[in-house]
Amino acid sequence: MFEQAFRNIDDILHKDAGCTSELDYTEQSSWLLFLKYLDALEQDKAMEGELEGKKYNFILEKQYRWEAWAAPKHKDGKIDHNKAMTGDDLRDFVNGKLFPYLHKFKQKADGPNTIEYKIGEIFGEIKNKIQSGYNLREVIELVDELRFQSQTEKHELSHLYEAKIKNMGNAGRNGGEYYTPRPLIRAIVRVVKPKIGEKIYDGAVGSAGFLCEAFDYLTAQPGLTTSNKKTLQEKTFYGKEKKSLAYVIAIMNMILHGIEAPNIVHTNTLAENLADVQEKDRYDVVLANPPFGGKERKEVQQNFPIKTGETAFLFLQHFIKLLKAGGRGGVVIKNTFLSNTDNASNSLRKLLLENCNLHTVLDMPGGTFLGAGVKTVVLFFDKGAPTRKVWYYSLDPGRNMGKTNPLNDDDLAEFVKLQKTFADSPKSWSVDAKNINTATFDLSVKNPNGGEEIVHSSPKAIMKEIAALDAESAEVLANIRALL
């Protein structure tokens, strides 16, 4: 039922002049889902208060609650179309009254970790793009059918929402930067092994995939107490995100996974001066896939000891600094980081090797990230002791990666298993830190077992791959034209 509702919502948004891409569909679904969720949360708390003989103070004034403007009901539970606004009346109410009212919550809130603050932040960042009030009415009625009551319902909704984020990544443009393949994230979480009571951080949170997967991993641990669950809700997951759309998606994704008031801050992480970081600002675990290829301004670079315009290199410095002594990291980065010869790359590798134990490098195949042709590696490191030995694993799923052949959990099963003991295999090997060149600190992936042997595809397979790439390029161009 939920899946069909999501499909129908996208079909309506596709017809609306204000929504031109998967990014728009996800954004517009998100703010409506958030308000529907907020209504369900408030109704639950009101009912709990009633059972305890206490009066619950609603966050929203009556006229701005879902049941008043979006879905006024008859006693039989069906929408009262005499009371429900539609057309221009609905659109004007949403744009002129609802959004400004909700945006003001940011000023009223006690702090950034409250649901009130999240309301204000979200509705200050996004706008209603649904131009037709009639389309908006149809979408609202579909969203109203969704239920957040049981864990099963939330679980199903979270899976569907993740699918929307993935589609957004597949759609080209800058959507891909919000989506890291979930099988890769799950493998990273299994290797880093976060524990209950540890603070987990992603300073480039995107769609919050790392935090959501870490939450799923920890909530699956046996014998959780009420205290453990409270810790997971309030004092475990922390993130920062610069872009408005990603911030909204991250909040909604975490809520659907079961985190009521996510500790996500809307800020430019790299604008923080590393010299100002204190012990209280540090975390036990860093899990992240920072954006690469971006260029940061000179004034931002001044916040870092190693000056570079490459966004990912600044993020890596940030993550090392923000880890506690003994803290652990799993960070995705471009594979050129391992061998670039510029001064910043050499200095950053030196910093990493001398301040952290870089124990594992996972080399990912091309095509892992849909819509991005770059090759990546994952760095696993513990802060507080220098690197002694680096274990490499070169992932080879035995097929061309892409939209129709994405990464899956089975592809990474051997890596996760072998990494526990740093075992040698045709795809894995170790390098002693004493053998790393101390002039360049080059960490290139060089499989001594011949695992990097190039397998030549047949002409037929090559033509098929070219056709698939042409189709993806045409889709990206179509999306760009739709925006012009």
C-alpha positions in Angstrom: 0.0 0.0 0.0 2.8 2.5 1.0 4.7 1.7 -2.2 1.7 2.5 -4.4 1.1 5.7 -2.5 4.7 6.9 -3.0 4.4 6.0 -6.7 1.1 7.9 -7.0 2.6 11.0 -5.2 5.5 11.1 -7.7 3.0 10.8 -10.6 1.1 13.8 -9.4 4.3 15.9 -8.8 5.5 14.9 -12.3 2.5 16.7 -13.7 3.0 19.9 -11.7 4.8 22.8 -13.3 6.8 23.5 -10.2 8.5 20.1 -9.9 11.0 19.2 -12.6 13.1 16.3 -11.2 13.5 13.5 -8.7 15.2 16.0 -6.3 12.0 18.1 -6.3 9.8 15.0 -5.8 11.8 14.0 -2.8 12.0 17.5 -1.3 8.2 18.1 -1.7 7.3 14.6 -0.3 9.7 15.3 2.6 8.0 18.4 4.1 4.5 16.8 3.8 5.8 13.6 5.3 7.4 15.6 8.1 4.1 17.4 9.0 2.1 14.1 8.8 4.7 12.5 11.1 4.6 15.5 13.5 0.8 15.2 13.7 1.1 11.4 14.5 3.8 12.2 17.2 1.6 14.9 18.8 -1.5 12.7 18.8 0.4 9.9 20.5 1.8 12.2 23.2 -1.6 13.7 23.8 -3.1 10.1 24.2 -0.2 9.2 26.6 -0.9 12.3 28.6 -4.6 11.5 28.8 -3.9 8.0 30.1 -1.6 9.5 32.8 -4.1 12.3 33.7 -1.9 15.0 32.3 -2.7 17.6 29.7 -0.4 17.6 26.6 0.6 21.0 25.3 0.6 20.8 21.5 3.6 22.3 19.7 1.4 23.7 16.8 -1.6 26.0 17.2 -4.8 24.4 16.3 -5.3 26.0 12.8 -1.8 24.8 11.7 -2.2 21.2 12.7 -2.5 18.6 10.0 -6.1 17.7 11.0 -7.2 21.4 10.6 -5.7 22.5 7.3 -4.6 19.3 5.5 -7.0 16.6 6.5 -10.2 17.7 8.4 -12.2 14.6 8.9 -15.8 13.4 9.3 -16.6 11.2 12.3 -16.2 8.2 10.0 -12.6 9.1 9.4 -13.0 10.3 5.8 -11.8 13.7 4.7 -14.4 16.5 5.0 -14.2 18.1 1.6 -16.4 21.0 2.7 -13.8 22.0 5.2 -10.6 20.9 3.3 -9.0 23.8 1.3 -8.0 23.1 -2.3 -6.9 25.0 -5.4 -5.6 28.6 -4.9 -6.9 28.8 -1.3 -4.8 25.8 -0.2 -1.7 27.0 -2.1 -2.0 30.5 -0.7 -2.5 29.2 2.8 0.6 27.0 2.6 2.8 29.7 1.1 1.5 32.7 2.9 0.6 31.4 6.4 1.8 27.9 7.1 5.4 28.1 6.1 6.1 31.6 7.7 4.4 30.3 10.9 6.5 27.1 11.0 9.7 29.0 10.2 9.3 31.2 13.4 9.8 28.1 15.6 13.5 28.4 15.1 13.5 31.6 17.2 11.2 30.1 19.9 13.1 26.8 20.4 15.2 26.2 23.5 18.0 24.7 21.5 19.1 23.1 18.2 18.4 19.5 19.4 14.6 20.1 19.9 11.8 19.2 17.5 10.8 22.9 17.6 14.1 23.9 16.2 14.0 21.3 13.5 10.5 22.6 12.4 11.9 26.2 12.2 15.0 25.1 10.3 13.2 22.9 7.8 10.6 25.4 6.9 13.1 28.2 6.6 15.1 26.2 4.2 12.6 24.8 1.7 9.7 26.2 -0.2 6.5 24.7 -1.4 7.2 24.1 -5.1 3.8 22.5 -5.9 2.2 25.3 -8.0 -1.3 23.8 -8.4 -3.4 23.7 -5.3 -5.4 20.9 -6.8 -2.2 18.8 -7.2 -1.3 19.7 -3.6 -4.7 18.5 -2.4 -4.2 15.1 -4.1 -0.7 14.6 -2.7 -1.9 15.6 0.8 -4.7 13.0 0.7 -2.2 10.3 -0.3 0.2 11.3 2.4 -2.7 11.3 4.9 -3.2 7.6 4.2 0.4 6.8 5.5 0.6 5.6 9.1 3.6 6.0 11.5 2.0 4.1 14.4 3.9 0.8 14.5 7.6 0.0 14.1 6.6 -2.2 11.1 5.0 0.8 9.4 8.0 3.1 10.1 10.3 0.4 8.9 8.5 0.0 5.6 8.3 3.8 5.1 12.0 4.2 5.8 12.8 1.6 3.1 10.6 3.4 0.6 12.1 6.8 1.5 15.6 5.3 1.1 14.5 4.1 -2.4 13.4 7.7 -3.2 16.9 9.0 -2.1 18.5 6.3 -4.3 16.4 7.3 -7.3 17.4 10.9 -6.7 21.0 9.9 -6.8 20.4 8.0 -10.1 18.7 11.0 -11.6 22.0 12.7 -12.3 22.7 16.4 -11.6 24.0 16.7 -8.0 21.6 14.1 -6.7 24.4 11.5 -6.5 26.2 13.4 -3.8 23.4 12.6 -1.4 23.6 8.9 -1.8 26.2 6.4 -0.7 25.3 2.8 -1.6 23.9 1.2 1.6 25.7 -2.1 1.3 29.0 -0.1 1.4 27.8 1.8 4.5 26.7 -1.4 6.2 30.2 -2.9 5.6 31.9 0.2 7.0 29.7 0.1 10.1 30.4 -3.6 10.7 34.2 -3.0 10.5 34.1 0.1 12.7 31.8 -1.6 15.2 30.2 1.4 17.1 29.0 0.7 20.6 26.1 1.9 22.7 27.3 4.9 24.7 29.7 6.2 22.0 29.1 9.4 20.1 28.9 8.9 16.3 29.5 11.7 13.9 29.2 12.5 10.2 30.2 16.1 9.3 29.0 15.7 5.7 25.8 14.0 6.5 24.0 14.1 3.1 20.9 11.9 3.4 22.1 10.6 6.8 22.8 7.1 5.4 25.7 6.4 7.8 23.8 7.5 10.9 20.7 5.6 9.9 22.7 2.4 9.2 24.6 2.8 12.5 21.3 3.2 14.3 19.9 0.0 12.7 23.1 -1.8 13.6 22.9 -0.7 17.3 19.2 -1.2 17.8 19.7 -4.8 16.5 22.0 -5.5 19.5 20.5 -8.0 21.9 19.3 -7.1 25.4 18.8 -3.3 25.0 17.6 -1.6 28.1 15.3 1.5 28.3 18.4 3.5 29.2 20.2 2.2 26.1 17.3 3.2 23.9 17.2 6.7 25.4 20.9 7.1 24.8 20.4 6.0 21.2 17.7 8.5 20.7 19.4 11.5 22.4 23.1 11.2 22.8 24.6 9.0 20.0 24.1 10.4 16.5 25.4 13.8 15.4 25.7 15.3 12.0 26.3 18.5 10.1 25.1 19.4 6.6 25.7 22.5 4.5 23.0 22.1 1.8 19.4 22.8 2.5 17.8 19.9 0.6 20.2 17.4 2.1 19.6 18.7 5.5 15.8 18.3 5.2 16.2 14.8 3.7 18.6 13.8 6.5 16.1 14.9 9.2 13.2 13.0 7.5 15.3 9.9 6.9 16.4 9.7 10.5 12.9 10.3 11.8 11.6 7.4 9.6 14.3 5.2 10.9 13.0 5.9 14.4 15.1 8.8 15.8 12.6 11.4 17.0 14.7 14.6 17.1 17.8 14.1 15.1 21.0 16.0 16.2 21.6 17.4 12.7 22.9 21.0 12.4 22.5 23.0 9.3 25.9 24.6 8.9 29.1 24.7 6.7 31.2 22.2 8.7 34.4 23.5 7.0 33.8 27.0 8.2 34.8 25.9 11.8 38.3 26.7 12.8 40.1 23.5 13.9 42.2 25.5 16.4 38.9 26.1 18.3 38.1 22.4 18.8 37.9 21.4 22.5 37.7 18.0 24.1 33.9 18.3 24.6 33.5 18.7 20.8 35.1 15.4 20.0 33.5 12.1 19.0 34.2 8.3 19.5 33.3 7.3 15.9 33.4 9.1 12.5 31.5 7.6 9.6 31.4 9.7 6.4 31.6 10.1 2.7 32.6 13.7 2.3 32.0 15.5 -1.0 35.1 15.4 -3.3 36.0 17.5 -6.2 34.7 20.7 -4.6 36.8 23.8 -4.2 36.8 25.8 -1.0 37.5 29.5 -0.8 40.8 30.8 0.6 39.1 32.0 3.8 37.8 28.5 4.5 41.2 27.0 3.9 42.6 29.3 6.7 40.7 27.1 9.2 43.1 24.1 8.5 46.7 23.5 9.1 47.1 21.9 5.7 45.9 24.4 3.1 44.1 22.9 0.1 41.1 23.7 -2.1 40.0 20.0 -2.3 36.9 19.7 -0.1 37.5 16.0 0.8 41.0 16.7 2.1 39.7 19.5 4.4 37.1 17.1 5.7 39.7 14.4 6.4 41.6 16.9 8.6 38.4 17.9 10.3 37.5 14.2 11.1 41.0 13.4 12.5 40.8 16.5 14.7 37.3 15.8 15.9 38.0 12.2 16.9 38.8 11.5 20.6 42.1 9.7 21.4 41.2 6.0 20.7 38.4 7.0 18.4 37.7 5.2 15.2 37.0 6.3 11.7 35.6 4.9 8.4 35.8 7.5 5.7 35.3 7.3 1.9 37.7 9.3 -0.2 38.9 9.5 -3.8 41.6 6.9 -4.5 43.9 9.6 -5.9 44.4 10.7 -2.3 46.7 7.7 -1.9 49.2 8.7 -4.5 48.8 12.5 -5.4 52.2 14.1 -5.4 51.3 17.7 -4.4 52.4 19.0 -1.1 49.0 19.0 0.5 48.4 15.3 -0.3 51.9 14.4 1.0 51.3 16.4 4.2 47.8 14.9 4.7 49.0 11.3 4.3 51.9 12.1 6.8 49.4 13.5 9.3 47.1 10.5 9.0 49.9 7.9 9.3 51.6 9.7 12.2 48.5 10.6 14.2 46.4 7.5 13.5 46.7 3.8 12.9 45.5 3.4 9.3 44.9 -0.3 9.6 42.7 -0.9 6.6 42.2 0.5 3.0 39.3 -0.8 1.0 39.8 -0.2 -2.7 36.4 0.1 -4.4 35.7 -0.6 -8.1 34.7 2.0 -10.6 30.9 2.5 -10.9 30.3 2.0 -7.2 28.9 5.5 -7.0 26.1 5.9 -9.7 26.5 9.0 -11.8 30.1 9.5 -10.5 33.0 8.1 -12.6 35.6 8.5 -9.9 37.2 5.6 -8.1 37.2 5.6 -4.3 38.8 4.0 -1.3 37.6 3.6 2.3 40.1 4.5 5.0 39.7 2.8 8.4 41.8 4.3 11.2 42.1 4.6 15.0 43.3 7.8 16.4 46.1 8.1 19.0 48.9 5.8 17.7 50.9 5.8 14.5 50.3 3.4 11.7 52.2 0.1 12.0 50.8 -2.0 9.2 48.2 -1.3 6.5 45.9 -4.1 5.3 44.6 -3.6 1.8 41.6 -5.2 0.2 40.8 -4.7 -3.5 37.1 -5.3 -4.1 36.3 -7.0 -7.4 32.6 -8.1 -7.7 33.4 -9.8 -11.1 31.0 -7.6 -13.1 30.7 -4.1 -14.5 29.1 -1.9 -11.8 26.2 0.5 -12.7 22.6 1.3 -12.4 21.5 -2.2 -13.4 24.3 -4.0 -11.4 24.7 -2.0 -8.2 26.8 -3.0 -5.2 25.2 -5.5 -2.9 25.9 -6.9 0.6 27.2 -10.2 -0.8 29.9 -8.3 -2.7 31.4 -7.1 0.6 30.9 -10.2 2.7 34.5 -11.5 2.0 36.0 -8.2 2.8 34.2 -7.9 6.2 35.2 -11.5 7.1 38.9 -11.3 6.1 39.3 -7.8 7.7 38.7 -9.3 11.2 42.0 -11.0 11.0 43.7 -9.0 8.3 44.1 -12.2 6.3 46.1 -12.4 3.1 44.2 -13.6 0.0 44.3 -13.1 -3.8 42.5 -9.8 -3.1 44.2 -8.7 0.1 47.7 -8.0 1.4 49.5 -6.1 4.1 52.2 -3.4 3.9 54.5 -2.7 6.8 54.6 1.0 7.7 58.4 0.8 7.7 58.3 0.2 4.0 56.2 3.4 3.2 58.3 6.1 1.5 58.8 8.8 4.2 59.4 11.5 1.5 56.0 11.1 -0.2 54.1 8.8 2.1 52.7 7.1 -1.0 49.9 4.6 -0.1 49.0 3.4 -3.7 47.1 0.2 -4.0 49.6 -2.3 -5.5 48.4 -5.8 -5.2 51.5 -8.1 -5.0 49.2 -11.1 -5.7 48.4 -10.0 -9.3 44.8 -9.2 -8.4 44.9 -6.0 -10.5 45.3 -7.9 -13.7 43.2 -6.2 -16.4 40.5 -8.5 -17.9 39.7 -7.5 -21.4 36.0 -7.5 -22.2 34.6 -8.9 -25.5 33.7 -6.3 -28.2 30.0 -7.2 -27.7 30.3 -6.4 -23.9 32.2 -3.2 -24.6 29.4 -2.0 -27.1 26.8 -2.9 -24.5 28.6 -0.9 -21.8 28.9 2.1 -24.2 25.2 2.0 -25.0 24.4 1.9 -21.3 26.6 4.9 -20.6 25.0 6.8 -23.6 21.6 6.1 -22.1 22.7 7.5 -18.7 24.2 10.6 -20.4 21.0 11.2 -22.3 19.0 11.0 -19.0 21.3 13.5 -17.3 21.1 15.9 -20.3 17.3 15.6 -20.2 17.3 16.6 -16.5 19.5 19.6 -17.2 17.3 20.7 -20.1 14.3 20.5 -17.9 15.9 22.9 -15.5 16.8 25.5 -18.1 
